[in-house]
């Protein structure tokens, strides 16, 4: 590895000038406020991180490395890794290589028998090697279970809501959780200055401030690594500081000087403050960005040569080296010896990485998605109480939630209006009074915060059941499911999990109320998230068993489940005629708990496959079709992801015609997937489908013009079987 980057050459050149007699090296040194051993450890971590960045480019040039976003210039964050404890959980920004190197070194000192090599860890990750100790070769992430570094994706600031939830789990809601961290542990969460502008960061910081305002413990240290750039866009001078200083109730500490004395002092004081007060704080580090945004970034396209040259004078490694020489800890030759020894260690590891084994099969890559397992012991299954007869869907869900809270001491319900109000539709009514405000939690009106808080609680051993009030508002927080919840097991090779059950009130057909944001009928955003389980209870008799199965999947298989509740069916009691009571629960019903689907009827002429509001619609259509001599069976899918393909095929085998009744939009709906499943299997039946229009849903009676109607179901069924419509 003979190539030298200009940043590398510049550091070596400056270090050599210290030999000639830096002004600070003459005479007796000024007393230092920090321990010399800490500064030496800081420099070793910084140098190691820097050389890993150089090695990343060396590997990429040889087709052996696949990620080049560097930590170079951000190595002041190594001070945070040095000062915090190994058992303080950390959720890191993608330029926090110095932190990782410092924490690994500290762990090696405390537990030499279990030491991990930071250079090897990071290079294996850069090379997508199967031996990567955190992701198993699936992505480049900073993470290691023994170091309590929880892997995070590169989605901008998406990990901040989880950090707030984890802080709440270590603070105000510690009694509900079952985690491995000490009582005085704090959460470390790093981010970039450009990410401060993102709505996810703003929501998380606002939530932390709000919880602090309420007097609740949330021990989170937010570390803003400020290099003044968002890829190519400069951050206005003073903007980040003013934004972070304006957060009510959150202490703000600036650390503009990368010199070890002021840097380590500021970090130590801030960490001690968060640990002792159990309140959040922001540590604002001034950094510089070397090596561009990533390997493909040409900085001269948007920065001048003078600007790039000026940055070299702000190199944090130079500041640490100068301190070591000033304090007579090392000579300049000694500084270079440490620097080059770290280079040699990294080069040796990089050469070993060349040709590393990588994941080679689809099954290998998908294993954490297809067969995740919780790392904590499964609790005894909840014992279902006898199902009361005559309950509506809303009442059945409410009774089941109460049963789960009573039998799972780590379970909690959270969301907007779920507490004192009991939910917009009364589904959580009475739970707050019975279980208290730490088990049934009213949250801020921020879906990102609701889901992110739940993710952090789940990471700490709780079983969160967050509610999103309407399906349309899930889109505000989609990335918390796609980029955070569904990826944690994948990018940690199953070592970390955030199991939970997300309740979402949704789908269409509300009478006298609605419009697009309260009648959203699109489930595409949920069905295409790998690893996410999506369940739709339609009948009150099914709801309890399905919700308990979601809880079981979360507890035993560490799954993230979405339990999508059809609003229009919440309070329905009748199916065919007023007073028939056929849309209420039957006594002691188990809802066919052992099957993924549920059959209604025994006709053999036509199979209607449906879910949600499509179930009562199809049952009524089936009765109408009987007058034409068509005998139908209706199959309720109940599970939309993963689709119960085996049961669909087994049931459909005996039918000459199959009609999929899909209340969602034609594009991105469920019907295409069901039809494709049958077609791939070579099913010989006549296939058809009916869906709602590809339209937003208007307010009032006009909604019926774009939503699937029963007359359309009857007409499509009659046409498919050749009966008069």
C-alpha positions in Angstrom: 0.0 0.0 0.0 2.5 2.5 -1.3 0.2 5.3 -2.4 0.0 8.3 0.0 -3.1 10.6 0.1 -2.4 14.4 0.3 -4.0 14.4 3.8 -1.6 11.7 4.9 1.4 13.5 3.4 0.3 16.8 5.1 0.1 15.2 8.5 3.6 13.6 8.2 5.0 16.9 7.0 3.6 18.9 10.0 4.7 16.2 12.5 8.2 16.5 11.2 8.3 20.2 11.8 7.7 19.6 15.4 11.2 18.1 15.5 12.7 21.5 14.4 11.2 23.1 17.5 7.6 24.0 17.8 7.3 27.2 19.9 5.2 25.2 22.4 7.9 22.6 22.8 10.5 25.0 24.3 10.9 25.4 28.0 8.7 23.8 30.6 5.3 22.7 29.3 2.1 24.4 30.5 0.3 22.1 33.0 -2.2 19.9 31.2 -5.8 19.4 32.4 -5.9 15.9 31.0 -4.0 12.7 31.7 -1.1 12.0 29.3 -2.2 8.4 29.0 -5.6 9.5 27.8 -4.1 11.8 25.2 -1.9 9.0 23.9 -4.9 6.6 23.8 -6.8 9.3 21.9 -4.0 9.7 19.3 -3.8 6.0 18.8 -7.5 5.7 18.1 -7.5 8.7 15.8 -4.5 7.4 13.8 -6.0 4.0 13.5 -9.3 5.4 12.2 -7.4 7.6 9.7 -5.5 4.7 8.3 -8.6 2.6 7.9 -10.0 5.4 5.7 -6.9 5.3 3.5 -7.1 1.5 3.4 -10.8 1.7 2.3 -9.6 3.5 -0.9 -6.8 1.0 -1.4 -9.3 -1.9 -1.2 -11.8 -0.2 -3.5 -9.1 0.4 -6.2 -8.5 -3.4 -6.2 -12.2 -4.3 -6.3 -12.0 -5.6 -2.7 -13.8 -2.7 -0.9 -17.2 -1.3 -1.4 -17.6 1.7 0.9 -15.6 4.9 1.1 -17.4 7.4 3.3 -14.6 8.4 5.6 -14.2 9.5 9.2 -11.1 11.5 8.3 -11.2 14.9 9.9 -13.9 13.8 12.4 -11.5 12.0 14.7 -12.4 14.4 17.6 -15.2 11.9 18.2 -12.6 9.5 19.5 -12.7 11.5 22.7 -16.3 10.5 23.2 -15.4 6.8 22.7 -12.6 7.2 25.2 -14.6 9.0 27.9 -17.9 7.1 27.8 -18.1 3.6 29.2 -18.1 0.4 27.1 -21.5 -0.4 28.4 -23.0 2.9 27.4 -25.1 1.9 24.3 -24.0 3.9 21.2 -25.8 4.7 18.0 -23.3 6.2 15.7 -23.1 8.5 12.7 -21.3 7.1 9.7 -18.2 9.2 10.3 -17.6 8.0 13.9 -14.7 5.7 13.1 -12.5 7.4 15.8 -15.2 6.6 18.4 -15.3 3.0 17.4 -11.5 2.6 17.5 -11.3 4.3 21.0 -14.1 2.1 22.4 -12.5 -1.1 21.0 -9.2 -0.1 22.7 -10.9 0.6 26.0 -12.7 -2.7 25.8 -9.4 -4.5 25.2 -7.9 -2.9 28.3 -10.9 -3.9 30.5 -11.4 -7.4 29.0 -8.2 -8.4 27.2 -9.5 -12.0 26.9 -12.4 -10.7 24.8 -10.6 -8.0 22.9 -11.7 -7.2 19.3 -9.4 -5.6 16.7 -11.0 -2.4 15.5 -9.0 -2.3 12.3 -10.0 -5.9 11.4 -13.7 -5.2 12.3 -13.9 -2.1 10.1 -12.0 -3.5 7.1 -14.1 -6.7 7.1 -17.2 -4.5 7.0 -15.8 -2.3 4.2 -15.0 -5.5 2.2 -18.5 -7.0 2.8 -16.8 -10.0 4.2 -18.9 -12.8 5.8 -16.6 -12.6 8.8 -17.7 -9.1 9.6 -18.6 -9.3 13.3 -21.7 -7.2 13.1 -23.5 -7.4 9.8 -22.0 -10.7 8.6 -21.1 -9.0 5.3 -24.4 -7.3 4.5 -23.5 -3.7 4.9 -20.8 -1.3 6.2 -22.0 -0.2 9.6 -20.3 0.7 12.9 -21.4 -1.9 15.3 -20.3 -4.6 17.7 -22.4 -6.3 20.4 -19.5 -6.6 22.9 -18.8 -2.9 22.5 -22.5 -2.0 22.8 -22.4 -0.2 19.5 -25.8 -0.8 17.9 -25.5 -0.8 14.1 -27.3 2.0 12.3 -28.0 2.6 8.6 -27.0 5.7 6.7 -30.5 7.1 6.4 -30.2 10.7 7.6 -30.8 11.1 11.3 -33.2 8.1 11.3 -31.6 6.6 14.4 -32.3 9.7 16.6 -35.9 8.7 17.5 -34.6 5.3 18.5 -32.0 6.9 20.7 -34.7 8.9 22.5 -36.7 5.7 23.0 -33.6 3.9 24.4 -32.9 6.8 26.7 -36.4 6.7 28.0 -36.0 2.9 28.5 -32.8 3.6 30.6 -34.6 6.5 32.4 -38.3 7.1 33.0 -39.5 3.7 31.7 -36.8 1.5 33.2 -39.3 -0.4 35.2 -41.0 -1.7 32.0 -37.8 -2.8 30.3 -35.5 -5.8 30.7 -32.1 -4.8 29.4 -28.5 -5.6 29.9 -27.2 -2.1 30.7 -26.3 -0.7 34.1 -28.8 1.6 35.9 -26.5 4.6 35.3 -25.8 3.9 31.6 -26.3 6.7 29.1 -27.1 6.6 25.4 -24.6 8.0 23.0 -26.0 9.2 19.6 -23.9 11.0 17.0 -25.1 12.9 13.9 -23.8 15.4 11.4 -24.5 19.1 11.2 -26.5 18.8 8.0 -28.7 16.1 9.6 -29.8 18.6 12.2 -32.0 20.1 9.6 -33.8 16.9 8.9 -37.4 16.5 10.2 -36.4 13.2 11.9 -33.7 14.9 13.9 -35.9 17.9 14.7 -38.6 15.6 15.9 -36.3 13.5 18.1 -34.6 16.5 19.7 -38.0 18.1 20.3 -39.2 14.8 21.9 -36.2 14.7 24.2 -36.8 18.4 25.2 -40.5 17.7 25.7 -39.8 14.7 28.0 -37.3 16.7 29.9 -39.8 19.5 30.3 -42.2 17.0 31.8 -39.5 16.0 34.3 -38.8 12.6 32.9 -35.4 11.0 32.8 -33.9 10.6 29.3 -30.1 10.2 29.6 -29.0 10.7 25.9 -25.8 12.4 24.8 -26.3 13.8 21.3 -23.0 14.4 19.6 -23.2 16.7 16.6 -20.1 16.3 14.4 -20.1 19.6 12.6 -17.9 19.8 9.5 -19.9 22.6 7.9 -21.0 20.7 4.9 -24.0 18.7 3.7 -22.3 16.8 0.9 -21.6 19.9 -1.2 -23.9 22.5 0.5 -22.3 24.7 3.1 -24.0 25.0 6.5 -24.4 28.8 7.2 -22.0 29.9 9.9 -23.6 29.8 13.3 -26.8 28.1 12.1 -26.2 24.7 13.8 -25.1 26.3 17.1 -28.2 28.5 17.2 -30.5 25.6 16.4 -29.0 23.3 19.0 -28.8 26.1 21.7 -32.5 26.8 21.2 -33.7 23.3 22.5 -35.5 23.9 25.8 -34.3 21.8 28.6 -31.3 20.3 26.8 -27.9 21.4 27.8 -25.6 22.6 25.0 -21.9 22.3 25.2 -19.6 23.5 22.4 -16.2 21.9 21.8 -14.7 24.0 19.0 -11.1 23.2 19.8 -9.8 19.8 18.8 -6.8 20.1 21.2 -6.9 17.3 23.7 -7.0 19.6 26.8 -10.2 21.5 26.0 -11.7 18.6 24.0 -11.4 15.9 26.6 -12.4 18.3 29.4 -15.6 19.3 27.5 -16.5 15.7 26.7 -15.9 14.4 30.2 -17.9 17.2 31.9 -20.8 16.6 29.5 -20.8 12.9 29.9 -20.7 13.2 33.7 -23.6 15.7 33.5 -25.8 13.4 31.5 -24.9 10.4 33.7 -25.6 12.2 37.0 -28.7 14.3 36.0 -30.3 11.7 33.7 -31.1 14.6 31.4 -30.1 14.9 27.7 -27.3 17.1 26.4 -25.9 18.1 23.1 -22.1 18.1 22.6 -21.2 20.2 19.5 -17.9 19.1 18.0 -16.2 21.3 15.4 -14.7 18.9 12.8 -13.4 19.0 9.3 -14.1 16.8 6.4 -11.2 15.1 4.6 -11.4 12.8 1.6 -14.6 14.3 0.3 -18.1 13.1 1.1 -17.3 9.7 -0.4 -14.8 8.1 -2.7 -16.6 9.3 -5.8 -16.9 12.9 -4.6 -14.9 15.5 -6.5 -14.6 18.4 -4.0 -13.0 20.8 -6.5 -16.4 20.9 -8.2 -17.8 23.0 -5.3 -14.8 24.0 -3.1 -11.7 26.0 -3.9 -8.1 24.8 -3.5 -7.6 27.5 -0.9 -10.5 26.1 1.2 -9.2 22.6 1.0 -5.7 23.7 2.0 -7.1 25.7 4.9 -8.8 22.6 6.2 -5.5 20.8 6.6 -4.5 23.3 9.3 -7.6 22.1 11.3 -6.6 18.4 11.3 -7.5 16.9 14.7 -4.5 14.5 14.5 -2.2 17.5 14.2 -3.8 19.1 17.3 -3.3 15.9 19.3 0.3 15.4 18.1 1.2 18.9 19.0 -0.2 18.4 22.5 1.9 15.2 22.9 5.1 17.0 21.9 4.3 20.2 23.9 3.7 18.0 27.0 6.9 16.0 26.4 4.9 12.8 26.3 6.4 12.0 22.9 9.0 13.5 20.6 8.0 14.3 17.1 9.8 11.0 16.1 7.7 9.3 18.7 4.5 10.8 17.2 5.4 9.5 13.8 6.4 6.1 15.2 2.9 5.7 16.7 1.3 7.0 13.5 3.3 4.6 11.3 2.7 1.7 13.7 -1.0 2.2 13.3 -0.5 2.3 9.5 1.4 -1.0 9.6 -1.3 -2.6 11.7 -4.1 -1.5 9.3 -2.1 -2.5 6.2 -1.5 -5.9 7.6 -5.3 -6.4 8.3 -6.2 -4.9 4.9 -4.0 -7.4 3.1 -5.6 -10.2 5.0 -9.0 -9.0 3.9 -8.2 -9.3 0.2 -10.0 -12.4 -1.1 -12.2 -12.7 2.0 -15.2 -15.0 1.7 -18.5 -13.2 1.1 -22.1 -14.1 1.3 -22.8 -16.2 -1.8 -26.4 -17.4 -1.8 -29.8 -15.7 -1.5 -30.5 -17.8 1.6 -27.3 -16.6 3.3 -28.2 -12.9 2.7 -31.8 -13.3 3.7 -31.3 -15.4 6.8 -31.8 -12.6 9.4 -35.0 -11.7 7.6 -36.5 -15.1 7.1 -35.6 -16.7 10.5 -34.8 -14.0 13.1 -34.6 -15.1 16.7 -34.8 -13.0 19.8 -31.7 -12.9 21.9 -33.6 -12.8 25.2 -35.6 -15.7 26.6 -39.2 -16.0 25.5 -41.7 -15.3 28.2 -44.5 -17.7 28.9 -47.3 -17.3 26.4 -50.2 -15.2 27.4 -53.2 -17.2 28.6 -56.2 -16.0 26.7 -59.2 -15.2 28.7 -62.5 -16.6 27.7 -63.7 -14.5 24.7 -66.9 -12.7 25.5 -69.7 -13.0 23.0 -71.2 -10.0 21.2 -68.0 -7.8 21.1 -67.4 -5.5 18.2 -64.0 -5.4 16.5 -63.0 -2.4 18.6 -64.1 -4.0 21.8 -62.4 -7.3 20.9 -59.1 -5.5 20.3 -59.5 -3.5 23.5 -60.1 -6.7 25.6 -57.1 -8.4 24.0 -54.8 -5.4 24.7 -55.9 -5.5 28.3 -55.1 -9.2 28.5 -51.7 -8.7 26.9 -50.8 -5.9 29.3 -51.9 -8.0 32.2 -49.9 -11.0 31.2 -46.8 -9.3 29.8 -45.2 -7.0 32.3 -42.9 -5.6 29.7 -45.7 -4.6 27.3 -46.8 -1.1 26.9 -49.2 0.8 24.6 -48.1 4.1 23.2 -49.4 6.7 20.7 -51.3 9.9 20.3 -54.5 9.9 22.3 -54.3 6.3 23.5 -54.2 7.2 27.2 -56.8 9.4 28.9 -59.0 9.7 25.8 -58.8 6.0 25.0 -58.1 6.5 21.3 -60.1 8.4 18.7 -62.4 5.3 18.2 -62.3 4.1 21.8 -60.1 1.1 21.1 -57.8 1.8 24.1 -60.5 3.1 26.4 -60.0 2.2 30.1 -56.4 0.9 29.6 -54.8 4.0 31.0 -56.9 4.0 34.1 -56.2 0.3 34.7 -52.5 0.1 33.9 -51.2 3.6 34.5 -49.3 6.2 32.5 -46.1 4.2 32.2 -47.9 1.3 30.5 -50.3 3.3 28.4 -48.4 6.3 27.2 -49.8 9.4 25.4 -47.2 10.7 23.0 -46.5 13.7 21.0 -48.2 14.2 17.6 -45.3 12.9 15.6 -45.4 9.5 14.0 -41.6 9.4 13.6 -41.2 9.9 17.3 -43.9 7.3 18.2 -42.3 4.6 16.1 -38.7 5.6 16.9 -39.5 5.6 20.7 -41.0 2.2 20.4 -37.8 0.9 18.6 -35.6 2.2 21.4 -37.9 0.6 24.0 -37.8 -2.7 22.1 -34.1 -2.6 22.0 -34.1 -2.4 25.8 -36.4 -5.5 26.3 -39.8 -3.9 26.3 -42.7 -5.1 24.1 -44.0 -1.9 22.7 -47.4 -1.7 21.0 -47.4 1.7 19.3 -50.5 3.1 17.6 -50.5 5.1 14.4 -53.8 6.9 14.4 -54.5 6.7 10.7 -52.8 4.8 7.9 -52.2 7.9 5.8 -50.1 9.3 8.6 -47.9 6.3 8.6 -46.2 7.7 5.5 -44.8 10.5 7.7 -42.8 7.9 9.5 -42.4 5.2 6.9 -38.6 5.2 7.2 -38.8 4.2 10.9 -40.2 0.9 9.7 -38.3 0.6 6.4 -34.9 2.1 7.3 -34.7 1.3 11.1 -37.1 -1.4 12.3 -36.8 -3.9 9.5 -33.0 -3.4 9.0 -31.7 -3.8 12.6 -31.7 -7.6 12.5 -30.4 -7.7 8.9 -27.5 -5.3 9.6 -26.6 -7.0 12.9 -26.8 -10.5 11.6 -29.6 -11.1 14.2 -27.5 -9.9 17.1 -29.9 -7.0 17.8 -33.6 -6.9 17.5 -36.5 -4.4 18.0 -39.6 -6.6 18.2 -42.9 -4.8 18.4 -46.5 -4.8 17.2 -47.6 -1.6 15.4 -51.3 -1.0 15.5 -52.6 1.1 12.6 -56.2 2.3 12.2 -56.8 2.4 8.5 -58.4 1.4 5.2 -61.5 3.1 3.8 -65.3 2.9 3.9 -65.9 5.1 6.9 -69.4 6.4 6.7 -70.0 10.1 7.1 -66.4 10.9 7.7 -63.1 10.5 5.9 -61.4 12.0 2.9 -58.0 10.8 1.9 -56.2 11.2 5.2 -58.8 9.3 7.2 -59.7 6.8 4.5 -56.4 5.8 3.0 -56.6 2.5 1.3 -53.0 1.8 0.2 -51.0 -0.9 1.8 -48.1 -1.0 -0.7 -45.8 0.9 1.7 -46.1 -2.0 4.2 -46.1 -5.0 1.9 -42.7 -4.2 0.2 -40.6 -3.9 3.4 -38.5 -7.1 3.8 -39.1 -8.9 7.1 -42.1 -6.8 8.1 -45.2 -8.9 9.0 -48.6 -7.4 8.1 -51.9 -8.7 9.6 -55.5 -7.4 9.0 -58.2 -8.6 11.4 -61.6 -8.3 9.8 -64.0 -10.2 12.1 -64.2 -9.6 15.9 -63.9 -13.4 16.4 -60.5 -13.3 14.6 -59.0 -10.2 16.2 -57.8 -11.6 19.6 -56.0 -14.7 18.1 -54.4 -12.6 15.4 -53.2 -9.9 17.9 -51.8 -12.6 20.2 -50.0 -14.2 17.3 -48.4 -10.9 16.5 -47.2 -10.7 20.1 -45.9 -14.2 19.9 -44.0 -13.4 16.7 -42.5 -10.3 18.4 -41.6 -12.1 21.6 -40.3 -15.4 20.1 -39.1 -14.5 16.6 -38.2 -10.8 17.2 -40.5 -9.8 14.4 -41.8 -6.3 13.7 -45.6 -6.8 13.1 -48.1 -4.3 11.7 -51.7 -5.0 12.9 -53.9 -3.0 10.5 -57.3 -2.5 11.9 -60.2 -1.6 9.4 -61.7 1.6 10.9 -65.0 1.0 9.1 -65.4 -2.3 10.9 -64.6 -1.1 14.4 -68.2 -0.7 15.6 -70.1 -2.7 13.0 -72.4 -5.4 14.5 -74.4 -6.6 11.6 -73.6 -8.3 8.3 -76.7 -8.9 6.2 -79.5 -7.1 8.0 -79.9 -4.8 11.0 -79.9 -6.7 14.2 -78.4 -9.9 12.9 -75.3 -9.5 15.1 -73.2 -11.5 12.8 -70.3 -9.0 12.9 -69.7 -9.6 16.6 -67.6 -12.1 18.4 -68.7 -15.6 19.2 -68.0 -17.0 22.7 -64.6 -18.6 23.2 -63.7 -18.3 19.6 -60.1 -19.0 18.7 -60.4 -17.5 15.2 -58.8 -20.6 13.5 -55.6 -19.6 15.3 -53.7 -22.5 13.8 -54.2 -21.3 10.2 -53.0 -18.2 8.4 -56.2 -17.9 6.5 -59.9 -18.5 7.3 -62.6 -20.0 5.1 -66.2 -18.8 5.2 -68.8 -21.0 3.4 -68.6 -24.3 1.6 -69.5 -23.5 -2.0 -67.4 -25.0 -4.8 -68.2 -22.9 -7.9 -66.2 -19.8 -6.9 -63.5 -18.8 -4.5 -63.4 -15.2 -3.4 -60.0 -14.3 -1.8 -60.1 -11.1 0.2 -59.3 -9.3 3.5 -60.4 -6.3 5.6 -63.5 -4.6 4.4 -63.5 -6.9 1.5 -64.6 -9.8 3.8 -68.1 -8.5 4.7 -68.4 -7.2 1.1 -67.6 -10.6 -0.3 -69.9 -12.5 2.1 -72.8 -10.3 1.0 -71.9 -10.7 -2.6 -71.8 -14.5 -2.1 -75.3 -14.4 -0.8 -76.5 -12.4 -3.7 -74.8 -14.8 -6.2 -76.7 -17.7 -4.6 -79.9 -16.4 -6.4 -78.1 -17.1 -9.7 -77.1 -20.6 -8.6 -73.5 -19.8 -7.8 -72.2 -21.3 -4.7 -69.2 -19.5 -3.2 -66.5 -19.8 -0.6 -64.8 -16.7 0.8 -61.2 -16.9 2.0 -60.0 -14.3 4.4 -56.3 -13.8 3.9 -55.8 -12.1 7.3 -52.0 -12.0 6.7 -50.8 -9.7 3.9 -47.1 -10.1 4.4 -45.7 -12.6 4.1 -48.6 -13.7 2.0 -49.9 -17.1 3.0 -49.1 -18.6 -0.4 -49.2 -22.3 0.6 -52.8 -22.0 2.0 -54.0 -19.9 -0.9 -52.8 -22.6 -3.3 -54.2 -25.4 -1.1 -57.7 -23.9 -0.9 -57.8 -22.7 -4.5 -57.0 -26.2 -5.8 -60.6 -27.3 -5.7 -62.2 -24.3 -7.5 -62.7 -23.7 -11.2 -62.8 -19.9 -10.7 -61.0 -17.6 -8.3 -61.8 -13.9 -7.8 -59.6 -11.7 -5.7 -61.6 -8.9 -4.0 -59.1 -6.2 -3.1 -60.3 -3.0 -1.5 -57.0 -1.3 -2.0 -55.8 0.6 -5.1 -55.3 -1.4 -8.2 -51.6 -0.4 -8.5 -49.6 -1.7 -5.7 -52.5 -3.6 -4.1 -52.8 -7.2 -3.0 -54.7 -8.7 -5.9 -51.7 -8.8 -8.2 -49.7 -10.7 -5.7 -52.4 -13.3 -5.2 -53.0 -13.8 -8.9 -49.3 -14.0 -9.5 -49.0 -16.7 -6.8 -51.7 -18.8 -8.5 -50.3 -18.2 -12.0 -46.7 -19.2 -10.9 -48.1 -22.4 -9.5 -49.8 -23.2 -12.8 -53.3 -23.1 -11.3 -55.8 -23.9 -14.0 -58.7 -21.9 -12.7 -60.2 -18.9 -14.3 -58.6 -15.9 -12.5 -60.0 -12.5 -11.9 -59.7 -9.5 -9.6 -61.5 -6.3 -8.7 -59.9 -3.4 -6.8 -60.5 0.2 -6.0 -59.4 2.9 -8.4 -56.0 4.4 -8.5 -57.2 7.6 -6.9 -57.0 9.5 -3.7 -60.3 9.3 -1.8 -62.5 12.4 -1.8 -64.6 13.6 1.1 -68.3 12.8 1.2 -70.5 10.7 -1.1 -68.0 11.0 -4.0 -65.8 8.4 -2.2 -68.1 5.7 -3.5 -67.1 6.5 -7.0 -63.4 5.4 -6.5 -63.8 2.7 -3.9 -64.6 -0.9 -4.8 -68.4 -1.5 -4.4 -70.4 -4.7 -3.8 -72.1 -4.4 -7.2 -68.7 -4.5 -8.9 -67.8 -7.7 -6.9 -71.1 -9.4 -7.9 -70.7 -8.4 -11.6 -67.0 -9.6 -11.7 -67.9 -12.9 -10.0 -70.9 -13.5 -12.3 -68.7 -12.8 -15.4 -66.0 -15.1 -14.2 -68.3 -18.1 -13.6 -70.5 -17.3 -16.6 -73.6 -16.7 -14.6 -76.1 -13.9 -15.3 -75.1 -10.7 -13.5 
